[in-house]
Amino acid sequence: MKAVVTVVGKDRTGIIAKVSGLLYENNINILDIAQTIMQDVFTMITLIDTTNSSLDFSELKAALEKAGEELGVAITLQHEDLFNSMHRI
């Protein structure tokens, strides 16, 4: 299954390291990643593949939200189907 992770918050060191490390530790592959800093606001969107994940979707969502709290940023996890359904006629 593919999913989208978004991260938004005040820029600081370690955000990418923490998020990518959490994904790595749970055998989740990053398929694509884009990040930028708008003034002092960090933004990142990541497409991931959770096929081999050691966590189910709700556990991963909770782990990412906890990491976000530790970093002082908002991290959301959304299933790929949410985006696919927007484009169906």
C-alpha positions in Angstrom: 0.0 0.0 0.0 1.1 3.5 -0.7 0.5 6.5 1.5 1.4 10.2 1.8 3.2 11.7 4.7 3.1 15.5 5.2 5.2 17.5 7.6 4.6 21.1 8.4 6.1 23.3 11.1 8.8 25.7 12.2 12.1 24.7 10.7 14.7 23.1 12.9 17.4 20.6 12.5 16.6 16.9 12.5 13.1 16.8 11.0 14.0 14.8 7.9 16.4 12.6 9.9 13.7 11.8 12.5 10.9 11.0 9.9 13.1 9.1 7.5 14.7 7.2 10.4 11.3 6.2 11.8 10.3 4.9 8.3 13.5 3.0 7.9 13.2 1.4 11.3 9.8 0.0 10.3 10.8 -1.2 6.8 8.9 1.5 4.9 10.3 2.6 1.6 10.3 6.3 0.6 9.2 6.4 -3.1 9.4 10.2 -3.5 10.1 13.2 -1.3 9.9 16.9 -1.7 10.7 19.5 0.9 11.1 23.2 1.1 11.4 26.0 3.6 9.0 28.9 3.2 10.6 31.7 5.2 10.9 29.7 8.5 8.2 27.1 7.9 9.4 23.6 7.0 7.2 21.7 4.6 7.6 18.1 3.3 5.5 15.7 1.4 6.6 12.1 1.0 5.1 9.2 -0.9 5.8 5.9 0.9 5.3 2.2 0.3 4.1 0.4 3.4 3.9 -3.1 1.9 6.7 -4.5 4.1 6.0 -2.3 7.1 6.3 -3.8 10.6 3.4 -1.5 11.6 -0.2 -1.4 10.5 -1.6 1.9 9.2 -3.0 3.1 12.6 0.2 2.2 14.4 2.3 4.1 11.8 0.0 7.1 12.0 0.4 7.2 15.8 4.2 6.8 15.6 4.4 9.6 13.1 2.2 11.9 15.2 4.3 11.2 18.3 7.5 12.0 16.3 5.8 15.3 15.2 5.0 16.2 18.8 8.6 15.6 19.8 9.8 17.8 16.9 7.1 20.5 17.3 5.7 19.9 13.8 2.4 18.5 12.5 2.8 15.1 10.7 -0.1 13.5 8.9 -0.4 10.1 7.2 -3.0 9.6 4.5 -3.8 6.5 2.5 -3.2 6.7 -1.2 -6.9 5.8 -1.9 -7.9 9.2 -0.5 -6.1 10.9 -3.4 -7.2 8.3 -6.0 -10.9 8.8 -5.0 -10.7 12.5 -5.7 -10.0 11.8 -9.4 -12.6 9.3 -10.2 -15.6 10.3 -12.2 
